[in-house]
Amino acid sequence: MRILYYYWNEFNGEDCMDAMRRLGHEVEVLRLSLEGFELTPEIDDKFGALLTKKDYSGKRYYDLVYSFDYYPCISDACQKYNTPYVSWVFDCPHYTLDSHTITNPVNRVFVFDKERYRQMRDKGITTVRYSPLGVNEKRLSGLCDEFDAETDGMIIYLHDVCFLGNLYDNEFNFYDQVNCLPQGLKDYIDTVINDQEKIFGKDLFSDEKVITPKHVRKLREYIKFEDTGNYDLNYDSIILDMLRTKVTVNERRHILERMGEKYDSFLYTPPGAKPIKGVKNMGLADYQTKMPRVFRRSKINLNITLRPILSGVPLRVLDVLAAGGFLITTYQKEIEEYFENGKELVIAHTPDEMVELAGYYLEHEDERKEIAQSGQKKVFEEFAYTKLLPKILEE
């Protein structure tokens, strides 16, 4: 199969292309600046020249266009030139999925969250599919061998407890940028946010008895959005995702504060994050090399799922396990469906349990190692790109 791959320097692009080639596909990389999401004449000209190209037999040269995340202008170009467009979405929320272009018949769009997938199907969108996310098992297996060779097979730990991820205490924390809410409404929303922190795996914001339509209408009076007309956006859902992200801001900080009080704790996060007492900020770790080393060399890795991910397995879970790291994760429905708790990873249902589990497993190294090995084996067998891509590409 000949694949025209739109590469926007996403961190996992090289991994995916490598797997495609190992599966026997021809991959040609397209680098193109997409300013906005409209099919401009310049973008149309570029895609038109490529998608009308023929091979020696007169057949269309490219079998499909592929991208990580969904680009409406690529969909429109593929629709115009009758070429299948395969998009695999790893961001959540990902609001370009609300573009009017999502129903273009050429689309095959894969999302990793079953609940988000169900919501889109319930809206009558038939171009969306479900697939969990993947990893490059060949690259990571090789890196693990290199790491182990450096220390003659002995695991020399860098950290006791480690969290690698965004704290979102920056421009993405939209809720704290809203400073005009009536005090009574703000007090109630803040109470729900605090209550949500205490529960993993149950989304209070989806419960209309907790956040009623009246609450949302009131929030809409004070939180305004630009409406370009190019998207069929559900602004109520955007507001709920804003509140979910605020929960993530709070709980990541609070959990790490508690870890820092008890254990030797480290954080890898983008620059500008506010300091956390007792937690050493190590800055960024690049995806390809440093991040796997951190996961493999930490006694305990934490996954604190971004709350807008309603049910899916975050990529971070797969990244940690594929590097041979031991993982304690917040509960997610699909994590429990795919992985055996206590055998391939460890699932916490509350912040208190997460802190307690960290203490237990710091004292039980043999159990940690066995769980980490089993988790890596599961990910290599079921979540490798070479396992998932055949289904995605054959669509």
C-alpha positions as MATLAB code, in Angstrom:
seq = 'MRILYYYWNEFNGEDCMDAMRRLGHEVEVLRLSLEGFELTPEIDDKFGALLTKKDYSGKRYYDLVYSFDYYPCISDACQKYNTPYVSWVFDCPHYTLDSHTITNPVNRVFVFDKERYRQMRDKGITTVRYSPLGVNEKRLSGLCDEFDAETDGMIIYLHDVCFLGNLYDNEFNFYDQVNCLPQGLKDYIDTVINDQEKIFGKDLFSDEKVITPKHVRKLREYIKFEDTGNYDLNYDSIILDMLRTKVTVNERRHILERMGEKYDSFLYTPPGAKPIKGVKNMGLADYQTKMPRVFRRSKINLNITLRPILSGVPLRVLDVLAAGGFLITTYQKEIEEYFENGKELVIAHTPDEMVELAGYYLEHEDERKEIAQSGQKKVFEEFAYTKLLPKILEE';
ca = [
       0.000    0.000    0.000;
       1.275    3.506   -0.819;
       0.662    5.948    2.037;
       0.983    9.724    1.874;
       1.847   10.560    5.487;
       1.202   14.111    6.704;
       3.951   14.683    9.282;
       3.633   17.670   11.603;
       6.617   16.686   13.777;
       4.398   14.844   16.214;
       6.447   12.967   18.801;
       5.249    9.501   17.718;
       5.334   10.028   13.968;
       8.681    8.335   13.316;
       7.558    5.311   15.344;
       4.384    4.950   13.315;
       6.114    5.352    9.960;
       8.712    2.766   10.940;
       5.965    0.278   11.752;
       4.178    1.005    8.464;
       7.356    0.278    6.533;
       8.020   -2.902    8.521;
       4.523   -4.004    7.536;
       5.562   -3.647    3.890;
       3.921   -0.316    3.026;
       5.503    2.476    1.014;
       5.427    5.711    3.015;
       6.012    9.144    1.520;
       6.230   12.020    3.998;
       4.382   15.276    3.356;
       5.493   18.293    5.378;
       3.186   21.234    4.880;
       2.311   24.235    7.003;
      -1.438   24.175    7.622;
      -2.356   27.642    8.814;
      -5.788   27.119   10.300;
      -7.971   24.295    9.082;
      -9.468   25.653    5.861;
      -8.699   24.190    2.432;
      -6.877   27.181    0.992;
      -5.904   27.400   -2.699;
      -2.264   26.713   -1.728;
      -3.144   23.552    0.196;
      -5.550   22.475   -2.543;
      -2.835   22.876   -5.190;
      -0.380   20.787   -3.165;
      -2.798   17.950   -2.488;
      -4.257   18.138   -5.974;
      -0.867   17.515   -7.550;
      -0.197   14.557   -5.260;
      -3.625   12.931   -5.195;
      -4.110   13.010   -8.960;
      -0.740   11.379   -9.517;
      -0.875    8.015  -11.360;
       1.430    5.021  -11.333;
       2.771    3.274  -14.458;
      -0.492    1.328  -14.868;
      -2.670    4.431  -14.703;
      -3.922    3.651  -11.172;
      -4.062    6.334   -8.496;
      -0.582    6.427   -6.976;
      -1.478    6.901   -3.302;
      -3.908    4.492   -1.676;
      -4.618    6.809    1.250;
      -3.561    9.889    3.187;
      -2.691    9.395    6.856;
      -2.244   11.754    9.808;
      -2.124   11.626   13.554;
      -4.980   13.841   14.774;
      -7.702   15.109   12.476;
      -7.238   17.925    9.949;
     -10.417   19.240    8.281;
      -8.523   20.721    5.320;
      -6.891   17.358    4.582;
     -10.311   15.715    4.741;
     -11.717   18.256    2.286;
      -8.777   17.741   -0.077;
      -9.195   13.973    0.078;
     -12.924   14.331   -0.491;
     -12.300   16.545   -3.524;
      -9.797   14.093   -5.028;
     -11.617   10.925   -3.929;
      -8.829    9.541   -1.726;
      -9.340    7.767    1.612;
      -8.214    9.796    4.634;
      -7.161    7.861    7.741;
      -6.732    9.857   10.939;
      -5.702    8.392   14.301;
      -6.475   10.837   17.112;
      -4.368   10.785   20.272;
      -5.376   14.187   21.686;
      -8.398   14.467   23.966;
     -10.389   16.620   23.765;
      -9.789   17.183   20.043;
     -12.266   19.768   18.823;
     -11.511   19.524   15.100;
     -13.615   16.361   15.322;
     -16.558   18.770   15.566;
     -15.813   20.177   12.123;
     -18.556   19.840    9.510;
     -15.990   17.901    7.475;
     -16.092   14.933    9.859;
     -18.918   13.342    7.855;
     -16.955   13.396    4.577;
     -17.354    9.826    3.253;
     -13.615    9.459    2.591;
     -12.875    9.737    6.318;
     -11.845    6.872    8.571;
     -11.164    8.576   11.891;
     -10.013    6.523   14.883;
     -10.399    7.722   18.482;
      -8.991    5.930   21.531;
     -11.748    6.714   24.034;
     -14.778    4.427   23.783;
     -17.036    6.923   25.543;
     -16.090    9.717   23.130;
     -16.568    7.268   20.256;
     -20.040    6.356   21.576;
     -20.992   10.033   21.843;
     -20.043   10.652   18.216;
     -21.845    7.542   16.967;
     -24.939    8.611   18.906;
     -24.849   11.864   16.918;
     -25.084    9.791   13.732;
     -21.438   10.180   12.678;
     -20.534    6.990   10.833;
     -17.005    7.926    9.739;
     -15.545    7.462   13.237;
     -14.009    4.231   14.512;
     -12.435    3.091   17.777;
      -8.868    1.922   18.348;
      -6.593    2.049   21.378;
      -3.290    3.829   20.892;
      -0.017    2.085   20.113;
       3.761    1.948   20.610;
       6.809    0.962   18.570;
       7.749   -2.310   20.241;
      10.913   -2.763   18.150;
      12.459    0.581   19.071;
      11.556    0.325   22.749;
      12.725   -3.264   23.068;
      16.066   -2.230   21.608;
      16.338    0.755   23.941;
      15.618   -1.435   26.958;
      18.428   -3.766   25.914;
      20.765   -0.774   25.589;
      19.803    0.590   28.998;
      20.351   -2.779   30.649;
      23.690   -3.289   28.892;
      24.927    0.000   30.357;
      24.681   -1.494   33.857;
      25.390   -5.161   33.083;
      21.746   -6.081   33.499;
      21.379   -4.438   36.907;
      18.617   -1.870   37.307;
      20.094    1.274   38.849;
      17.204    3.513   39.830;
      17.125    7.245   39.193;
      13.985    7.991   41.183;
      11.686    6.446   43.753;
       8.469    8.122   42.549;
       8.210    9.859   39.190;
       5.487   11.707   37.297;
       6.069   12.764   33.696;
       3.358   15.011   32.276;
       1.855   18.472   32.019;
       0.522   20.114   35.192;
      -1.756   22.354   33.070;
      -1.193   25.256   35.496;
      -0.607   27.427   32.450;
      -2.588   28.862   29.539;
      -4.506   25.568   29.268;
      -6.123   26.147   32.662;
      -9.041   28.095   31.197;
     -11.263   27.856   34.269;
      -8.949   29.997   36.383;
      -8.934   32.615   33.623;
     -12.677   33.169   34.128;
     -12.940   35.811   36.851;
     -16.490   37.033   36.438;
     -18.592   34.137   37.800;
     -21.160   34.994   40.482;
     -19.820   33.878   43.854;
     -22.637   31.418   44.529;
     -22.163   29.659   41.192;
     -18.380   29.592   41.585;
     -18.620   28.163   45.096;
     -20.852   25.345   43.877;
     -18.657   24.506   40.865;
     -15.544   24.573   43.064;
     -17.237   22.116   45.442;
     -17.937   19.705   42.582;
     -14.354   20.073   41.352;
     -13.064   19.229   44.832;
     -15.416   16.246   45.136;
     -14.366   14.953   41.705;
     -10.738   14.881   42.844;
     -11.602   12.189   45.363;
     -13.004    9.743   42.779;
     -11.227    8.105   39.849;
     -13.208    6.587   36.986;
     -16.574    8.267   37.618;
     -17.243   11.545   35.840;
     -19.424   13.804   37.987;
     -19.719   16.377   35.209;
     -21.667   13.915   33.057;
     -24.280   13.544   35.810;
     -27.068   16.070   35.220;
     -28.059   15.753   38.861;
     -24.689   17.217   39.802;
     -24.088   19.733   37.016;
     -27.586   20.492   35.820;
     -28.493   22.046   32.453;
     -29.291   25.188   34.433;
     -25.742   25.294   35.788;
     -24.346   24.954   32.280;
     -26.644   27.660   30.899;
     -25.497   29.971   33.679;
     -21.841   29.234   32.951;
     -22.485   29.942   29.259;
     -23.588   33.462   30.198;
     -20.121   34.225   31.542;
     -17.875   32.036   29.402;
     -17.913   33.178   25.791;
     -16.636   31.419   22.667;
     -15.820   32.612   19.180;
     -18.165   30.999   16.662;
     -16.639   30.792   13.183;
     -19.478   28.713   11.769;
     -17.008   26.088   10.563;
     -17.637   23.717   13.453;
     -20.663   22.073   14.961;
     -19.280   22.669   18.430;
     -21.123   21.588   21.523;
     -20.224   24.511   23.755;
     -21.791   22.821   26.767;
     -19.300   19.979   26.348;
     -16.420   22.431   26.008;
     -17.392   24.011   29.323;
     -17.529   20.592   30.991;
     -14.083   19.751   29.585;
     -12.840   23.054   30.991;
     -14.030   21.994   34.436;
     -12.539   18.503   33.998;
      -9.178   20.042   33.129;
      -9.344   22.147   36.287;
      -9.776   18.919   38.267;
      -6.615   17.620   36.583;
      -4.752   20.796   37.550;
      -5.742   20.363   41.189;
      -5.320   16.624   41.569;
      -1.929   16.355   39.873;
      -0.558   19.018   42.174;
      -2.212   17.631   45.301;
      -1.143   14.025   44.640;
       2.429   15.106   43.939;
       2.475   17.252   47.090;
       1.536   14.191   49.122;
       4.090   12.032   47.334;
       6.737   14.672   48.029;
       5.925   14.631   51.732;
       6.546   10.885   51.988;
       8.847    9.741   49.195;
      11.787   10.812   47.043;
       9.675   12.310   44.228;
      10.496   13.758   40.816;
       8.589   15.578   38.105;
       9.255   15.939   34.367;
       7.113   18.713   32.904;
       7.247   21.664   30.469;
       8.954   24.884   31.628;
       7.035   27.400   33.701;
       5.285   24.958   36.046;
       4.749   26.236   39.581;
       7.053   24.547   42.119;
       5.729   21.685   44.241;
       7.205   21.357   47.721;
       9.186   18.151   48.132;
       9.170   17.348   44.392;
      12.205   18.015   42.220;
      11.341   19.364   38.753;
      13.659   17.855   36.139;
      12.234   19.780   33.161;
      11.352   18.117   29.867;
      12.285   14.591   28.807;
      12.316   13.971   25.060;
       9.959   11.238   23.879;
      12.375    9.152   21.860;
      15.257    8.509   24.256;
      15.172   10.178   27.667;
      11.540    9.407   28.489;
      11.885    5.599   28.168;
      15.046    5.740   30.295;
      13.200    7.690   33.011;
      10.344    5.182   33.036;
      12.639    2.158   33.174;
      14.855    3.697   35.861;
      12.067    4.870   38.204;
      10.886    2.539   40.939;
       7.351    3.881   40.599;
       5.842    5.791   37.679;
       2.529    7.570   38.118;
      -0.216    8.072   35.558;
      -2.776   10.679   36.623;
      -5.203   10.642   33.697;
      -6.287   13.899   32.099;
      -9.960   14.094   33.115;
     -11.407   14.868   29.643;
     -10.320   11.301   28.763;
     -13.556    9.703   29.931;
     -12.796    5.990   29.558;
      -9.766    5.419   27.308;
      -6.234    4.192   27.969;
      -3.929    7.257   27.872;
      -0.820    6.972   25.739;
       1.259    7.594   28.869;
       0.159    4.228   30.280;
       1.445    2.447   27.177;
       4.643    4.512   27.124;
       5.543    3.539   30.687;
       4.772   -0.151   30.285;
       6.498   -0.435   26.908;
       9.685    0.938   28.468;
       9.529   -1.783   31.115;
       8.518    0.648   33.845;
       6.363   -0.122   36.862;
       3.136    1.892   36.816;
       0.518    2.997   39.320;
      -2.383    4.596   37.453;
      -5.653    6.254   38.260;
      -8.638    4.039   37.442;
     -10.060    4.161   33.934;
     -12.702    1.769   32.648;
     -10.664    0.704   29.622;
      -7.463    0.284   31.647;
      -9.322   -2.273   33.743;
     -10.675   -3.926   30.571;
      -7.253   -4.311   28.932;
      -4.933   -4.897   31.911;
      -4.977   -7.122   34.967;
      -4.675   -5.070   38.139;
      -1.759   -6.191   40.294;
      -0.285   -8.299   37.511;
       0.515   -5.921   34.607;
       0.090   -2.575   36.356;
      -1.497   -1.276   39.546;
      -4.761    0.677   39.598;
      -5.672    3.237   42.264;
      -9.288    4.264   42.803;
      -8.658    7.297   45.033;
      -5.760    9.670   45.757;
      -5.349    8.103   49.204;
      -5.008    4.659   47.654;
      -2.449    5.924   45.138;
      -0.241    7.279   47.934;
      -0.618    4.073   49.969;
       0.166    1.852   46.981;
       3.332    3.851   46.276;
       4.518    3.141   49.814;
       3.752   -0.558   49.533;
       5.498   -1.106   46.217;
       8.569    0.892   47.221;
       9.057   -1.835   49.817;
       8.408   -4.772   47.461;
      10.923   -4.669   44.630;
      10.415   -8.234   43.411;
       6.688   -7.619   42.947;
       7.407   -4.369   41.104;
       9.803   -6.063   38.703;
       7.424   -8.924   37.975;
       4.505   -6.570   37.317;
       6.640   -4.330   35.088;
       7.802   -7.311   33.013;
       4.242   -8.570   32.589;
       3.007   -5.111   31.635;
       5.664   -4.726   28.975;
       4.843   -8.140   27.546;
       1.119   -7.255   27.331;
       1.797   -3.954   25.551;
       4.220   -5.500   23.053;
       1.730   -8.265   22.251;
      -1.469   -6.203   21.996;
      -0.600   -2.512   21.558;
       2.303   -2.583   19.109;
       1.741   -0.457   16.001;
       2.352   -3.569   13.932;
      -0.649   -5.185   15.678;
      -3.014   -2.211   15.407;
      -2.129   -0.621   12.051;
      -3.283   -3.512    9.827;
      -6.878   -3.041   10.975;
      -6.673    0.742   10.780;
      -5.165    0.826    7.298;
      -7.424   -1.865    5.878;
     -10.472    0.242    6.764;
];
